[in-house]
Amino acid sequence: MKRQVIIYPGEDGYWVAECPSLPACISQGKTKTEAIGNINEAIELYIEVLKEEGRDEFIELL
């Protein structure tokens, strides 16, 4: 499933990446490419935790 990701420059010189459909799923990187890789990993882990908690139905709603 594809997710929308928003990328913007942070105050500390890093790039911030967040996934609006997954509350509090935010990451960053020194470059845009690194930020995208980091947010993709964060999304995977976020969904993995939801599955481990038995909240599969919540994933479909997001």
Number of C-alpha atoms within 10 A of each C-alpha: 3 4 12 10 17 13 18 13 15 13 8 8 10 16 20 24 25 24 19 14 13 16 10 10 17 20 21 22 19 14 14 17 11 17 22 21 15 18 23 20 12 17 19 10 13 16 16 15 13 14 14 9 9 10 13 14 10 11 14 8 7 10
